[in-house]
Amino acid sequence: AHPSVPKGRGRHTRRSRRAAAGTPVGPEGPRQAHPSVPKGRGRHNAPMHPARPLPALDGLRGVAALLVVLAHAANHDLGPSLLEGAGRHGVFLFFVLSSFLLTRQLLEPALAPGGLAGWCAWAARRLRRVLPGYLAAALAYAALDGWSQQRLLGHLTLTESWFHLWTIPVELQAYLALPLVALAHGLLGRRRERTALLLALAIVGTRLAFPPDYASGFPPFLPVFLTGSLLACLPEERLRAAGGMGWIGVLAFAALLPGLHAVALDAPLERMRFHLQFEAFTAGAAALLVAGASDSGALTRVLASAPLRAVGRLSYSLYLLHMLVLARVLEFGTGLGESVAWLLYLAMSLSLAFASERLVERPLRARSSGPISSSSPATPPGS
């Protein structure tokens, strides 16, 4: 007899009794509920599983970084003019992706910080991930680009943001808002559909309260981050099955390219034409994120490719430091010809980002490792 079966009882008898009692039985034995799902709740309310790898999101981070890097070059007449004004495409991608990844973890009962001390530790880990690289970049810009002491002090204290570094304070303020999403999720009984509904209402309300504006700091971007949080509340099976939405994001981003608009209409290029279309940028970024979280589709496979994922791992340093390289290439490298200067710019930017990731980011990531801080900041942070 099977050692786990009392004498006189066969395995088939025990299976029959389980079936009679209504217990699901399969070849592997009774199906167990997910340990993090309270009894009586369906799988649609279960949190997303952080163990499921999403390699395409690393690639999406790489796409976002490249959009910013290539757009800034195009803005200075280096590289394809079609990408002029496309930097904000990457910025919105970074913001939505950052919020999605962090909210996805914060909604996990096993991973979310507990108590005031836990949240303070979480905030400290996030700051250790973001600030050292940012402060090192600010010092490098000050030394090589001749910043005044006042400008440097403003960046070190996060009260001033020059050029692309404006996104870092915005990102840090978003970190203060995301724990409120986790708090609301708990107050709503950890029911994801309720949290998603609340976030949808919050997106509409904050957009009405804070119209699109780049000069007002964080508040106008709050609906963008909340969109990423809303996507993190959706059932995982829906995200897996919605990979085709990514092509909607591709089309939306293409339609928002000022260069493409100028070519199509044979009109002068107006770099700021779509500057304030926050809702359109957010929708396109959300559709691309859904493609990255899917299990199938050509776009998902492209995003999960090794080259894009490699760039994604360098995205933060690449975002922070590429303008140092661009300034040097524009000053010394234009005599080599536009194509050579453009390739030199890309090669040097990626090399500098690789060195920074190895010497700054990776050691700090090892020191600040924790359940929530394991993902790199998805805006570069900021972006």
N, C-alpha and C positions, 0 to 999 in steps of 0.2 A: 504494500500500500504506500501511497505517497506519504512522506513523513509528516506533512502538515495537515493530513486528513485524519480525523479521529477514526478509530477502528470501527469497521462496520459501515462507514459512509464512503461512498465513491465520489470522485470529483464531479461526475456528471450530476449526481444528486445535489451537491452543493451549488452548482451553477443553476440548476433548476429552481432551487429555493431563492437564490438571488433574483432570478428573473421574475419569480412570482412576487417578490417584494418590491419590484419596480426598479431594482438597481441595474444600471446599464452594464452589460457584460460584453466584452469583446475578447478576441484571442489573447490580448495582452493582460486581461483581467479587468476589474472594475475601473471605469474612468474616474479619475480624481479631479475635483474642481481645482482651478488655479489657486494656490495658497493665498494670493493677495486679493481674491474676490470674495467679499462677504457672502455668507450663505443666503441664498434666495435671490441673488442678483445675476443677471444674464451676462453673457460674454460681451455684449455690446457696451457694458459699463465697466468692463475690465480695463485696467491701465495698459498702455502700450508696453510691450516687452523690450526693455533696454538691451537685452542680449542679442536681439535680431540685428545683425550688421546692416548698415545702410551705406555701402561704399559709394553709391552714386552721389550722396550728399557731399562727400569729400571732393568729388569731381565738380559738383555745382559750386562749391566754394572756390575752386580753381578758376571756373568760368567767371565768377564775380570779380576775382582779383585781376584776371586778364582784361576784362572789360574796362576796369579803372585804369590799368597801366597803359593799355593801347589807346584809350580815349585821351588821356593826358598828353601822350605823344602826338596824336592827331590834332589836338588843340594848338600845338606848336608847329604845325605843318610838317610833322614827321610821321610817315606811315599813311595808311589808308584814310582819306578824308571822310569816308563813309562813317567812320567811328567818332567823328567830332561830336562832342556833347553826349557821348554814351556813358560817361563815368557814373551818372546817377543810376543807370541800369544796374551796375554792380553794387552801388550803395544800397539800393532797396533790396536786392537779393541778399546781401549780407544781413540787413536788419531782420528780414523775415526769417531767414535761416537760423540766425542766432537765437531769436525768440523761440522758434520751434524746438530746437535742440534742448535748450535749458528748461523750457516748460515741460517737455516730454519727460525729463528726468524728475522735475519737481513734483509731478503728479504721481510718481511711483511711491507708494507708502514705504517700501523698503529702502528707498534712496533719499527721500525728502528729509531735510534737517528737522530735528525735533527740539522744541523749546527755544528760548532766546539765545542760549549759548550756541546751539546748533546753527541757527541762522547767522549769528555773528561769525562763526567759523566759516560758513559758506561764503559770506560776503568777503571775508579776508582772503579766501582762496581765489575768488574771482579777481580781486584787486591785484593779487600776486601774479595772476596770469596776464593781466592787461598792462598794469602800470610800468613795470621795469622796461619792457621793450619800448613803450611809448616815451618814457622819460629819456632813455638812451637815444632814441631817434631825435627828440627835441634838442638834446645837447649836440648831436652831430649836425643838425641843421644850423644851430646857432654858431658853431665853430666854422662850418664850411660856407654858409650863405650870409654870414655877417649880421645875424640878428642883433638887435639892440638888447640891452639888459632888461628893459621893460617888457619886450616881447617874450624873451626867454622866461622871465619870471611869470608872465601871464600863462604860458604853456605849462610850466612846472606846477602851478597852482590850479590849473584847469579853468582859468577865468578868461583865457583868450585862445582862439583856435585859428591857426593860419592854414589857408588852402585846404588840403584834404584832411588835415588833422582835426577838423571841426567835428568829425564823427565820433571821436573818442569820448568826449564828455557826454554826448548823446547816448552812446552805448552804456556808459557807466550809470547814468540816470535810469536807463531801462532796467538795469540789474536791481535797482531799488523797487521798481514797480512789479517785477515778475513774482516776487514772493507773495504779493497781494493776490495774484491769480491762484496760487497754491492755497492760500488761506480761504479764499472764496470757495474753492473746490471742496475743501473740508467742511465748510459751513453748509454746503449744499448736499451733504451726505455722500460725497465722492461720486456723484452721478455725473458722468461726463456729458450727457446730453443737456443737463441743466447748466453746467459750467459753460458749454459751448453757446447756449442761448444767452446767458449773461454777457459773455464776451462779444457776441454779435451786437447786443444792445449797447455795450460800452464803446464799440467801434463807431457806431453811428453817432452816439452822444459826444464822444471826444472829437470826432471830425466836425460836428456842428459847432462845438465850443472853440476849436482851434483850427481855423482854416489853413490850407497849405501855405507854408512860409519857411524860408531857410534862416531868417534872421532871428527867429524867436526861440532858438534852441530846441529842447527836447519835446515840449508839448505837441507841436504839429505832427511829430513822428510817433506819438503814442499809438494811434490807430494802426500804424504799420507793424509795430511790435505785437500788438494785440492780435493781429491777423495770424502771425506765426503761432501764437499761443492757441488760437482757435483751431488751427490745423492739428496741433498736438492733441487736442481733445477728441478728434474724430476717431471712430473705430478703425483699428489697423487694417481690417479686411477691406474697408472702403478705399483706403489709401493704396493698398496693393492693387486693387482692380481699376484704379483711375489713372493709370500711367499715360493714357492717351491725351489727357489734359495738358501734358507738357507742350504739345505742339501749339496749343492755344497761347501758352506763354511765349513761345518762340515768335509767333505771329504778332502778339501784342508788343513785344520788345522791338521787333523789326519796324512796326508801324510808328513807334516812338523815337526812331532814329532821325534826327534832323537832317543828316546827310542823305539818307534814303529818300526822305520827303523832298529834298531839293532836287535830287536826280529825277524823281518821278514826275515832278511838276515843272522841271526845267526852270527853277526859281533860285534866287540867292539863298545860300545856306544861312539859316538863323539858328545859332547854337542853343539859344534859350527858348526856342519855340515851345517845347513841351515841359519847360522847367517846373511848372506847378501842377502837373498832372499826377498828383500823388496817388489817387485811386487807381489810375491805369497802371502805373508802375507797380503798385502793390499787388494788383490782380495778376499781372504777368509773372511777378516773382512767386506768388502763391502757386500758380499753375506749374511753374518749373519745379518748385519744391515737391509738389505732388508726384511729378514724374520721377524725381530723385528718390522718393520714398516707395515707389512701386517696385514690383518684382519682375516686371517684364517690359518689353517694348524697345524699339531701336534707340530712342533717345536715352532711356535709362542705361542701356548698354554703353552708349557713347560716354555718358557722364561717369560711369563706373570704370572707364578705361584707365590703365596705369598712368599714362602721362598726365591726364587731368587730375587724378588723385594725388600725384606727386606735387603738382603745382598747388593743389588745395592744402597740402600739409605745410607749404611755405607761405600761404596767403597772407598771414598777419604781417610777417616781416617784409614780404614783397610790397604790401600796401603801404607800410610805414616808410620804406626807404627808397622806393623807386624814383621819387622826385629828386633825390640827391644825385642819382645817376643821370636822369634826364637833363638836369642843369649842366652837368659836366659834358655830356655828349653835345648838347646844343652850343656849348661854348668852344669845344675843341674838336668835335668830330664831324662837323658838317662838311668840311673839306674832303672827306672820304667819299662823298656821294650819299644821297638820301637813303638808298637801300642798305648800304653798308652801315651807315650810322644807326638806322633803325634796328638792324640785327645786333649791332654792338650794344645798343641800349637794352634790348631784351636779354642778351646773354649776361651782361654785367648786372642787371637788376636781379635775375634769377640766381646768379652766383653770390651776390651780396645777401640775398634773402636766405640762401642755403647756409651761409656762414653764420648769419644771425640766428637761424633756427637751431643750429647745432650748438652754438656757444652761449646763447642767451635763453631762447625759449625752452629747449629740451631740458637743460638742468633745472630751470624753474618749474617746469611741468612735473619733473620727478619729485621736487621738494614739496609741491603743493598738491600732490596726488590725493584724490578723495573721490567719493562716489559721484559727486556732482561736477567736479572740475576736470573730469577725464577728457572731455571734448574741448578742443581748442576753440577760442572765441571765434564765432563764425563771422562776424564782421571782421574784417581784419582788425581787431574789434573795432569796430567802428567801421568803418569803411565809408 
